[in-house]
Structures are given as structure tokens and as C-alpha cells.
Amino acid sequence: MTTLRLVQFLNANGERRVAVPSADGKTLTLLEGIERVYDLARAAEAKASSLADTVKAHLGRETVDYELVVAEKRLLAPIDHPDPSRCHVTGTGLTHLGSADTRDKMHQSAQSEEATLTDSMKMFRDGLNGGKPAGGEPGAQPEWFYKGNGRFIVAPEASLVSPAFAEDGGEEPELAGIYLIGEDGTPLSIGFALANEFSDHVTERRNYLLLAHSKLRQSSFGPELRLGPAPADIRGTSRIRRNGAVLWEKPFLTGEDNMSHSLANLEHHHFKYPEHRVPGDLHIHYFGTATLSFADGIRAEAGDVFEIEAPDFGRPLRNALKVAKAGAAVTAARLL
């Protein structure tokens, strides 16, 4: 059975469209009467129909050149909310079988005795011991962080802007889960996408209590949204190009077979909060990584291009790095 993938983009007239990419990745077949994947998901819920069947019901015959859409930078994130403040972007860390080694390397710590285990290693060990509970019961809590709302999402092929006050801007190749909160408050899984959970690793390394600050950055996912469950074993490649040449390249693994937590356990610990189950809200949740160029001593520079790809997810996710200009200090004005 062929897995459906969806793309959102602007047509030549600047109008929003939703389409299904061809098997060879050269063309996009347009959906009729649909401008947002979000609307498609709401329609599927309202009709108690599968999202795949709803896509097929709207699939037309008109096609466009996928390569041209990419070249002209008309791609959009593969799903968004009409009200960006109702799109919640979050993530979990220390979830992959190699992530503790990467984190400890980044934090320049190699202690392993029980009395001197870092907090990162303790949390990773908890995940190994209880991140995949049997019988559907809740397991160990993962590390959790907030990245922003829908305004923090950058479209594929667009630039990820690192704030002027940031000390670093580096890639994190990850799997993103996409969820719509149903009318009765039930989280509905729409699908999964490749993601770049862009972060400030220098700030995080300085003091792990600064993790929250280091994660408040833009991020990107897509360009294709894969409907249905995620493959258990995802094998991809993360690379950085500088002036057109590959500066750094490394394989990455994700999917449950390569994780210390099950996706169900991570979903539970995110959605157990009633505030995360508001009907109509959209959630983009990043599931973590074990592969960072920063851990290999690479410092990305403005103009570098991050590229993340995996065969199960169609076209690669690409974003250039841009650094914002410094501005004045922000102070609160007084309402008198």
C-alpha cells in the first residue's frame, strides 16, 4: 500500500494549494477545494472518515512542476493553523539510543559512576528502563521543552534566522509528529515529517538550566507530511553545505526501533496536560535526535545550508542559516 504524503505551497498567483507528490518527486497533483491540510483534517474528523480517504475524495487531475515550486521558494510548511498562536511547537530530548552520548559529549562530561551521573545521563537511564512500558501504561517521563507557536515555523527552503543574541545556531535532524485536537479533546495523529529542530547549543552547553532559552528558536519541518504511522526504523542523512560543498555529513537514525521511548509514551506525557487538549489546536512535536554537527566540533555560519533527508519522507528538508541584526534592548513600557 502506497503511503500518502502531502505538500502545501503557493501557486504562481500566490494562492494556497495542497497537493500529493508523484512517486518520482517531479510533479504535484492538486487537491480540489482544499487550501489547507488543517481544513482537510477537520473535514475528515467531521465525517468520521480516514484522512487518506478524504485526500482521495478531493484529488483532482491537475498537476504542477514540483521542481519549479521548490526553485521559486513557494513551499509552505506541510501543515499550519489559520491562527498561528494556536499551533504549539514542542519537543522531547534524550529519547534516542545514542542521545545520551551526544549530550554528554556536548556538555564535555564523561562521568559514569552512580554518584556522579549527570542529570542528562540519569534521565536517559530512566528512559532506557521505563520508556517503553508494556500494556499501554504510562512510562518514564522524558525531557520536555517548548519551542514557540506557529510564528516560529519556517517554510522548507526558507532561512532559519538565528537571533543576534544567540551564541550558536545548529541543526537537529528529527522526526516531527503532527496532531490535531479533536472536538471532544482527543489528540488525533495526522502524520509525521522530517524536521530541523534548530537550537543554540553553545547556550545550552554553558548551563543546562539555559536549555529553555536555547530552544526558543525557529524550526522547520517537511516539505512533505507523511500520513499514517511513522516507520519503526528510519535511516536518513544530515548534512551541512557551505558555498555549495558538503562541509559535514552524517547518517542519523530515528523511529521507535532506535529510541529509548515509545512514541505512545512520549505522546502521553505531552497530552496528559488538559491545556494541551484544546479542541481545534494544532501541535507540532519534535521527538529528539542523537546526531548533531555541533557535537563533532562544527560551528554553522550564516549562508550554510542544512539538509535533512530520509527515503520514507520524500524530498529533503533544506534551510539556510541567517543571523539577525542586533537591535536595541527590549524594555516594558508602562501603561499609566
N, C-alpha and C positions, 0 to 999 in steps of 0.2 A: 504494500500500500504506500503510495507516494505521500510524503508529509507536505502539507501546505505551508507556504511561507508568504508573508505579506509585506508590502513596501508602501510607504506614504511619500508623496512628492508633490511638487508644484508643476503644473503643465506649462507650456510655453506662454500662456496668458496669465500665469500667476495664480491659477485656480488649484485648489487642493484636490488630489486624486489618490485613490487606493488601488493597488494592483497586485497581481500574482506574478512573480518572476518565472520565466521559462526554465526548463531543465538545464539548458546550456548557458543561462545567465545573460543572454543577449537582448531579450525583449521582455516587456511587461504587458500583461493582459489586464485591461482596466475592468474594475467593478462598476456596475451601473447604479446610479442613485445613491452612492455612498461617498462621503467626503472624509470621514474619519474612521479609523479602526475602532475607536471608542464607541461610536454610534453603532457599528456592526456588532460589537459585543453586547451592547444594551439591547439591540434588536433580538439577538439570539436568546438572551435571558427572557425577554418578554414573551417570546414564542415557545419557550421551553425546548428550543432546538439546539443542536450542536453548532459550534462556531464554524466548523468545516462545512456543514450543510448550508449554513447561512451564506457563507462565501460563495459556494457553488450556485446558490439561487440568484446571486447578483452578478455572477461572472458573465461578462459580455464577450464580444469578438474583437473589439478594437485593441490594437497593440501600439506600443511606442518603443522607441530605441532606448534600452536601459543604459547603454554606454553613454549616450548623449545626455541623459538626465544626470548621470554621475559627473560627466565632464563639465557640465554647466552649473554644477553645485546646486541642483534643485531638489536633492533629497531632503526629507524631513525625518525626525525620529519616527520609528515604525509604529508608535502609538503615542498619543498625548491627550491631555484633558482640555476641554474648552476653557476651563478656569484653571490656569497653571498652579494656583495656590491649593488646589485640591488633588494635585499629583504629589505624592510623598516619595522621596528618594532616600533610601536607607541601605544598610548593608550589614553583613556579619563577617568577622575575621577569625583567623586561627581555625579554619574549618577544613583545611586540606592536609593530606598526609605529610606533605613537605613544608607546610606553612610555618611550623614552629622553628625549624632550622633557618628558614629565610628571615623570620622576625628576629631571632636571636642574633643572627649574623648582622642584621641591620642595626641592632642595638648594641653590637660589639660585646656580647655576653656569651660565654660558653660553659657556665657552671652547670653541674648536673646533679649534685648531691641534694637529697631531700631538703635539708635545712637552707640551702642557698638557691633553690629553684627560682627563676624569675617568675613574675606574675603571668607572663605570656606562656611559659612552659607549664605552669600549674593549670591554666585554663585549657591549653592544648591537651594535657593529660586527661582532664575531666572529659573532654570531647571524645578522646580515644576510648575511655572507659564507659561512657554513657551517652554518646551522641547518636547512637543507632539503637534505641530501645526496641525490644520485641513487643509485639501485641498492640502497637499503636499508642502506648503510653508515652507521656512527655519524658524526655531525657534531659541530659545536661544542658544548661543554658550556654549559648555561645556569646562571644563578644558581639556587641551591637553598637551601631553608630548611625547618626543622622547626617545626610549629605545636603539636604536642601529640598526645595519644591521643584515644580516643573520649570521654573525660570532658570534653574541651574543646569538643565539638559541642553546639550549642544548637538546639532544635527550631524550625522555622518558626513565626512568631507569638509566640515567646518572646523575652525580653530578652537582649541581648548585654551581659554585665557587664564593664565596664572596671575593672581593679584600682585601688585607691585610690592606689597609687604611680605609675600611668600618667600621662603628660603629655598624652595625647590618645587618643581612640577614634574612628576613622573607617572608613567603608565602603571596600570594594574589590570592585566587581562583576566576577565572574569565571565561567569555566566550570570545573566540577569533574569530574574523571574518577574513576570508581568501579571498583575492581579487587579480585577475589578471587584469592588464590594457590591454585592447584590442588594436588591431592595429589602431583603429580610436580614441584612447584615452579614451574610455568608461570604467569605472570600472566594472568588471564582478565579481559578487559574486560566489565563488566556493562552500563555505560551512562554517561550524563552528566547533570549537573544544573546549574542556576543556583546561584551561591554568593556569599556575602558573606565575603571573606577579611579580616575585621576586624583592623585593625592600629593601632599607635601611631606616627603619622607625625612627631610632634614629636621623640620619642626618636630615631627613625631619622635625621631631618634634622640633629640635633645632631652625630652622628658615624656614618658608615656602618658602623663596626665594632660599633655597637649594634643593627644590623639583627636579629641573632638574638634579642635581648631584645624588640625591638619586635614580633616575630612570635609570641611566646609568649602568645597571646591566644585567647579563644573565637572560634568562627566558626560559620557556619550554611550549610546548603545545602538545596535542594529548593524547594517542598514535593514536587515531582514528579521522579521518576527516569525519564529517557528512555532506553529500551533501544536497543541497537544503536549504530552510529557517530554521531558528532556532525556536524551540518550544517557545511559548509565556511565558510559566511558567516552569522554570527549577528549580528543587529542588535537591540539592546534599549535600554532606558531605565533609568537610575539616578536616584533622587530621594531627597530628604530632606523629610519633613513635620514641621513644628513647630506644635503647637497646631491640628492639622488642616489647615493651609495648606501649600502647597508652598514650601519655603524655597529649594531648589536642585534643578535638574533638568538632565540632560544625556544625550544618546544615547551608547551605548558599542558597540564592535564587538569581536567575538571569533570564534573558528573559524579554521581554517588559512589561509583567504584573507586574513585580517587579521593574521597572525602572522609573525614572522621565523624561527620554528622550526616544524618539522612536529611533530604530536603523537607520531609514532613516534620521533622523535629525543628528545623530552622523556621519553617512556616508557623508552627505552633507558637514559638517564642516571640515571633513578631506580632501575630494576630491575636494573641491572648489578651492584649490590651483593648478594651472596648473602643478607645479613641482611634484605633486602627481599623475599626469595622464600621465606619460611617457610610451608609448607602450612597452609591454613586461615586465614591472616591476611587482614585487610581493609585496603585502602589508599584513602584519600580524598586526591586530589592536585589542587591548585589550579594553573591554568595561566597566571595573570597577567592584568594589565589595563593599559590606557592611560588610564583615566578615574578621577580622584579629585576629590571635592569639596574636599579639603584643598589641592590644587594651585590651586584657584580662590579660596583665602582663606577657606573656610568652616570653622568650628570647631563640630562637633556638640556638643550639650548633652544632659544627662540628660532623658529624655522624648521626644527626637526619634525619629522612626521612619524607618528605612532601608527603601527599597522598590526591588527589582530585578526587572525583567520582560523577557521576550522571547517573541514569539509561538510559537516552536517548543518551549517548555518549560512551557506550561500556566499555572497560577495563579502570580501574583507571589510572590516571597520577601520577607517582611516581618519585621523585628525592631526593637524599640525599644532605645534605649540606656539602660543603667542604670549608675550608678557605685557601686562597693562602698564601704563604710565603712572607714576606716583602722583597722588593727589594730596590735598590738604587733610589734616586730621579732622575726624568727624566728631562733632560735639552736639549735644542735645540743646535745642532751642527751648526757651521757657514760654509756656502759654500763660499769659497774665490775664 
